Amino acid sequence: MPRYLTMIRIDERNAPAEGPSEELMQRMGVLIEEMTKAGVLLDTAGLTPTAQGKRVHYDKGEITVTDGPFTETKEVIGGYAVIQAKDEAEALEWTKRFLKVHEDHWTITSEVREIVGS
């Protein structure tokens, strides 16, 4: 069965300063439990803010490291999930369900890509 990486993109400038609400975390927990029991969810996690991250860039043999935050970037990866689904359509349905647990004030984009060789 193919595996898919879903990268959850958020705009850190518009995300709630207090982070996800308790209600959101509860709804997310219910969905994560359902996905785990269905054998679909292989791994998931949120990521720390870009202010705590680094970017490592390779160009023409030279490596540079830049400290966050990355103000030039509008959307950043806020979290990810690795899911196993029978096909892309099923992976998209699970992704849509994940996005729908968020309150209306969130703006989220989730990029879904099949993992090569899965």
Backbone as CSV, one residue per row, in Angstrom:
resi,resn,N_x,N_y,N_z,CA_x,CA_y,CA_z,C_x,C_y,C_z
1,MET,0.842,-1.173,0.000,0.000,0.000,0.000,0.894,1.246,0.000
2,PRO,0.590,2.232,-0.839,1.439,3.418,-0.894,1.377,4.252,0.385
3,ARG,2.482,4.934,0.646,2.563,5.862,1.780,2.606,7.285,1.240
4,TYR,2.054,8.193,2.021,1.989,9.594,1.619,2.486,10.472,2.757
5,LEU,3.215,11.510,2.392,3.629,12.527,3.344,2.704,13.713,3.166
6,THR,2.062,14.129,4.237,1.260,15.339,4.191,2.006,16.389,5.004
7,MET,2.330,17.486,4.351,3.034,18.586,5.008,2.027,19.693,5.261
8,ILE,1.832,20.014,6.513,0.844,21.005,6.900,1.521,22.367,6.901
9,ARG,1.095,23.223,6.004,1.687,24.563,5.868,0.795,25.580,6.552
10,ILE,1.416,26.429,7.357,0.697,27.501,8.028,1.418,28.814,7.793
11,ASP,0.698,29.897,7.949,1.303,31.232,7.929,1.501,31.607,9.389
12,GLU,2.748,31.570,9.858,3.022,31.831,11.276,2.544,33.211,11.713
13,ARG,2.517,34.151,10.781,2.085,35.511,11.130,0.591,35.577,11.443
14,ASN,-0.200,34.638,10.905,-1.648,34.653,11.106,-2.137,33.539,12.019
15,ALA,-1.263,32.667,12.458,-1.659,31.583,13.359,-1.942,32.166,14.744
16,PRO,-2.885,31.590,15.464,-3.183,32.095,16.811,-1.935,32.079,17.691
17,ALA,-1.646,33.191,18.338,-0.455,33.318,19.178,-0.439,32.282,20.294
18,GLU,-1.614,31.941,20.795,-1.705,30.972,21.886,-1.627,29.534,21.395
19,GLY,-1.550,29.354,20.073,-1.479,28.015,19.510,-2.844,27.378,19.396
20,PRO,-2.889,26.085,19.139,-4.160,25.384,18.992,-4.965,25.412,20.288
21,SER,-6.278,25.533,20.151,-7.156,25.525,21.320,-7.233,24.115,21.906
22,GLU,-7.674,24.033,23.136,-7.850,22.727,23.786,-8.876,21.896,23.029
23,GLU,-9.935,22.551,22.552,-10.970,21.837,21.798,-10.408,21.264,20.497
24,LEU,-9.572,22.057,19.815,-8.935,21.580,18.591,-8.064,20.372,18.888
25,MET,-7.284,20.450,19.940,-6.406,19.333,20.289,-7.221,18.079,20.619
26,GLN,-8.376,18.238,21.244,-9.233,17.089,21.542,-9.779,16.475,20.257
27,ARG,-10.280,17.335,19.338,-10.802,16.818,18.063,-9.697,16.132,17.267
28,MET,-8.503,16.723,17.287,-7.376,16.136,16.582,-7.013,14.782,17.199
29,GLY,-7.046,14.697,18.514,-6.748,13.438,19.191,-7.709,12.327,18.799
30,VAL,-8.998,12.667,18.685,-10.008,11.678,18.274,-9.716,11.186,16.862
31,LEU,-9.419,12.113,15.948,-9.125,11.726,14.566,-7.842,10.910,14.488
32,ILE,-6.816,11.325,15.214,-5.551,10.588,15.209,-5.760,9.156,15.731
33,GLU,-6.564,9.020,16.768,-6.866,7.682,17.290,-7.597,6.848,16.243
34,GLU,-8.555,7.447,15.556,-9.292,6.727,14.508,-8.360,6.300,13.373
35,MET,-7.487,7.200,12.959,-6.555,6.884,11.877,-5.564,5.803,12.289
36,THR,-5.136,5.840,13.543,-4.204,4.833,14.046,-4.877,3.461,14.081
37,LYS,-6.097,3.402,14.599,-6.827,2.135,14.665,-7.116,1.574,13.276
38,ALA,-7.320,2.458,12.295,-7.581,2.027,10.918,-6.302,1.594,10.205
39,GLY,-5.148,1.779,10.850,-3.877,1.400,10.242,-3.399,2.376,9.182
40,VAL,-3.973,3.578,9.160,-3.642,4.574,8.151,-2.494,5.466,8.611
41,LEU,-2.531,5.895,9.857,-1.543,6.847,10.358,-0.284,6.121,10.819
42,LEU,0.847,6.443,10.197,2.118,5.834,10.564,2.922,6.728,11.494
43,ASP,2.823,8.061,11.305,3.560,9.004,12.142,2.974,10.392,11.934
44,THR,2.999,11.205,12.969,2.557,12.587,12.857,3.179,13.403,13.975
45,ALA,3.381,14.696,13.708,3.900,15.590,14.738,3.774,17.028,14.262
46,GLY,3.708,17.924,15.233,3.813,19.343,14.951,5.279,19.738,15.057
47,LEU,5.612,20.879,14.494,6.990,21.354,14.512,7.089,22.650,15.307
48,THR,8.261,22.898,15.876,8.481,24.142,16.613,8.442,25.315,15.633
49,PRO,8.224,26.532,16.125,8.207,27.706,15.247,9.543,27.884,14.524
50,THR,9.501,28.575,13.389,10.724,28.774,12.606,11.762,29.578,13.372
51,ALA,11.345,30.352,14.348,12.305,31.107,15.162,13.297,30.176,15.851
52,GLN,12.901,28.928,16.043,13.767,27.952,16.699,14.481,27.048,15.697
53,GLY,14.296,27.314,14.396,14.865,26.450,13.372,16.078,27.032,12.683
54,LYS,16.652,26.250,11.837,17.797,26.627,11.011,17.512,26.162,9.583
55,ARG,18.049,26.890,8.632,18.023,26.459,7.240,19.446,26.216,6.808
56,VAL,19.683,25.073,6.198,21.000,24.720,5.689,20.885,24.711,4.161
57,HIS,21.698,25.528,3.516,21.620,25.714,2.066,22.933,25.281,1.434
58,TYR,22.820,24.528,0.356,23.992,24.077,-0.395,23.937,24.700,-1.780
59,ASP,24.989,25.406,-2.183,25.038,26.045,-3.491,26.477,26.048,-3.991
60,LYS,26.697,25.367,-5.098,28.010,25.331,-5.753,29.128,24.934,-4.798
61,GLY,28.857,23.923,-3.993,29.876,23.403,-3.093,29.994,24.116,-1.758
62,GLU,29.242,25.181,-1.565,29.297,25.940,-0.320,28.028,25.712,0.506
63,ILE,28.220,25.586,1.808,27.097,25.404,2.721,26.968,26.640,3.599
64,THR,25.750,27.131,3.708,25.458,28.233,4.634,24.324,27.803,5.557
65,VAL,24.365,28.321,6.777,23.335,28.029,7.766,22.715,29.362,8.184
66,THR,21.385,29.431,8.110,20.659,30.647,8.476,19.759,30.341,9.667
67,ASP,19.835,31.195,10.684,18.961,31.055,11.844,17.559,31.563,11.508
68,GLY,16.550,30.910,12.095,15.175,31.398,11.971,14.981,32.595,12.865
69,PRO,13.892,33.303,12.757,12.735,33.003,11.896,13.020,33.378,10.448
70,PHE,12.247,32.806,9.568,12.432,33.009,8.137,11.350,33.954,7.641
71,THR,11.570,35.236,7.850,10.546,36.251,7.588,10.187,36.375,6.115
72,GLU,11.084,35.973,5.234,10.791,36.087,3.800,9.821,35.014,3.320
73,THR,9.534,34.040,4.150,8.666,32.939,3.780,7.275,33.171,4.341
74,LYS,6.269,33.105,3.473,4.895,33.310,3.936,4.381,32.056,4.651
75,GLU,4.447,30.919,3.988,3.962,29.678,4.586,5.145,28.806,4.991
76,VAL,5.023,28.173,6.158,6.062,27.273,6.636,5.423,25.935,7.014
77,ILE,6.238,24.906,7.083,5.745,23.601,7.504,5.524,23.656,9.014
78,GLY,4.275,23.488,9.439,3.937,23.524,10.859,3.814,22.138,11.457
79,GLY,3.718,21.129,10.601,3.586,19.759,11.066,3.534,18.826,9.870
80,TYR,3.455,17.551,10.163,3.422,16.560,9.089,2.692,15.316,9.566
81,ALA,2.320,14.503,8.602,1.802,13.166,8.900,2.274,12.240,7.788
82,VAL,2.574,11.020,8.152,2.865,9.971,7.178,1.708,8.995,7.273
83,ILE,0.996,8.847,6.159,-0.163,7.953,6.161,0.006,6.890,5.081
84,GLN,-0.637,5.773,5.323,-0.641,4.670,4.373,-2.075,4.509,3.906
85,ALA,-2.287,4.652,2.620,-3.640,4.601,2.076,-3.651,3.741,0.822
86,LYS,-4.842,3.271,0.449,-4.921,2.410,-0.733,-4.600,3.171,-2.011
87,ASP,-4.872,4.504,-2.003,-4.576,5.320,-3.168,-4.590,6.799,-2.775
88,GLU,-4.285,7.652,-3.739,-4.222,9.085,-3.478,-5.570,9.646,-3.016
89,ALA,-6.653,9.139,-3.591,-7.982,9.628,-3.212,-8.245,9.417,-1.722
90,GLU,-7.875,8.247,-1.205,-8.062,7.989,0.217,-7.155,8.886,1.058
91,ALA,-5.920,9.083,0.616,-4.999,9.969,1.335,-5.563,11.384,1.398
92,LEU,-6.155,11.842,0.308,-6.761,13.182,0.280,-7.960,13.270,1.215
93,GLU,-8.768,12.231,1.297,-9.931,12.248,2.198,-9.499,12.365,3.657
94,TRP,-8.482,11.607,4.052,-7.974,11.709,5.426,-7.404,13.097,5.687
95,THR,-6.712,13.646,4.703,-6.132,14.985,4.850,-7.228,16.030,5.017
96,LYS,-8.278,15.931,4.226,-9.404,16.868,4.350,-10.033,16.773,5.733
97,ARG,-10.186,15.574,6.236,-10.755,15.393,7.580,-9.865,16.046,8.633
98,PHE,-8.550,15.914,8.464,-7.628,16.546,9.408,-7.791,18.062,9.381
99,LEU,-7.846,18.641,8.195,-7.978,20.095,8.093,-9.294,20.580,8.688
100,LYS,-10.352,19.807,8.530,-11.676,20.220,9.007,-11.813,20.217,10.523
101,VAL,-10.891,19.624,11.261,-10.986,19.679,12.727,-10.570,21.047,13.253
102,HIS,-9.939,21.868,12.419,-9.492,23.203,12.820,-10.651,24.199,12.815
103,GLU,-10.550,25.201,13.674,-11.548,26.266,13.697,-11.431,27.117,12.432
104,ASP,-12.475,27.893,12.154,-12.526,28.694,10.931,-11.446,29.766,10.845
105,HIS,-10.885,30.211,11.963,-9.889,31.281,11.900,-8.513,30.785,11.449
106,TRP,-8.325,29.481,11.326,-7.061,28.934,10.835,-7.029,29.011,9.309
107,THR,-5.850,29.270,8.759,-5.604,29.154,7.323,-4.488,28.143,7.164
108,ILE,-4.820,27.010,6.562,-3.872,25.895,6.476,-3.899,25.328,5.061
109,THR,-2.730,24.986,4.572,-2.603,24.268,3.313,-1.867,22.979,3.623
110,SER,-2.358,21.885,3.104,-1.669,20.618,3.305,-1.247,20.071,1.950
111,GLU,0.043,19.883,1.805,0.581,19.312,0.569,0.678,17.801,0.761
112,VAL,0.093,17.039,-0.146,0.073,15.570,-0.055,0.909,15.021,-1.198
113,ARG,1.931,14.228,-0.824,2.814,13.657,-1.843,3.119,12.211,-1.506
114,GLU,3.078,11.382,-2.540,3.401,9.967,-2.338,4.895,9.835,-2.084
115,ILE,5.240,8.940,-1.169,6.632,8.659,-0.857,7.150,7.660,-1.886
116,VAL,8.234,8.000,-2.540,8.808,7.169,-3.598,9.218,5.814,-3.037
117,GLY,8.880,4.767,-3.772,9.279,3.427,-3.384,8.425,2.814,-2.299
118,SER,7.282,3.434,-2.022,6.451,2.876,-0.948,5.500,1.828,-1.474
